[in-house]
Each structure stands twice: as C-alpha cells, then as structure tokens.
Amino acid sequence: MIRLILGCIVASLIAGCATIAEPLLPPPTSMLARPVLATFHVTGRLAAQRGEEAVHGRFSWRHAAGQDHWQFFSPLGQMMAELESSGGVAVLQMADGGRHVAPLDELLARMLGADVPVAMLPRWLQAGVTHLDDVRERDLVGRPQRVVEQGWEVLYRTYAAEDINASPRLVEVSRGDVSLKLLVEQWQ
C-alpha cells in the first residue's frame, strides 16, 4: 500500500514537472499569404474617437478597385449619410440634404471625426500583412493580432472563426488620440 501511495506521488511529481508544449504555429510567412479580397461588402458597428470627440453608429461598406460606397446609420438605424467614391472624387450626401464633394479621405474624416488612412483600411480590415516586420504579435492560430504600420497600431481583437484565414470580426486602429473600432457583423 505504501509503495502504491509513493508511486502515485512520484508519478504526480514527474507529471507536474513536464513542460507543456506550445501549439505549433504556421511560419510567419503564412501571414503574407492571407487572402485579401479586392471586392467586398461588410456591415457592422463603428466607433471613432479623436480626443474627447466620439462618433458611434452602424455602417455598410462596399469596396471595389477604385470605388467605395459607405452608408452611415445612427445607433438606432436611421440613415445619417451616404458616401460614394469613384475615380478619386467622393460625394457625401447627408440625411439633411447637405452635399459635399472632396477627396475620399477628407469626407471620411468628416464623418468619423478623425483622419484615418483610407487607402490602408481595406487591407487592415482583412488582416492583410505586407511586411512581416510590421507584425508585433500573433494569436494562438498564427494570425496577426497586433500590427504597427506607418505609426498606426492595428489590433485584431477577435476573428469570425478559428481558421487561420478567417476574417477579422473586431478591428481597432489607433494613433495618438485617434482611434477607430470596426465590429464586422457580416461579410459578403
């Protein structure tokens, strides 16, 4: 009986000293092969902040090469504005009838209350990586979790699934006192 108890104690000590193997991650270069769609349609919620000023609501964004179509809604679903961009010219149509024509980055900044890098948003929304040096952290599956590019920090808080090529669900982009959070509820 004593031998059985001592055997159990020794087995417990040996098992307790065993190291837990870390999960095998795909090589970092696999992040460069993540699919980045040239055309997509996403809907969800957004929160943008610059200092003390903040904007919250819902959005719909259709993106294609050289074209973007944004719709902005209040948190309760009322259409606030529509932003159409094609060929370098953008038109912002406000719900109150106001109409503005300017470059896309200016009009998007007007809606969000913060300047964000419009040209990088489609890639960032999809966790597309162009330089491995920009990736500061990966998640347990091997996907980008924290990326720093041109002074902007991009955090991928959650993904839509556990698959390595799953689309991000919650993306946070920030630099200084500017932040943009996009919670994607639907990808098409």
Summary of the structure (lengths in Angstrom):
residues: 188
radius of gyration: 22.5
end to end distance: 65.5
largest distance: 87.7
contacts: 496
relative contact order: 0.17
helix: 21%
strand: 45%
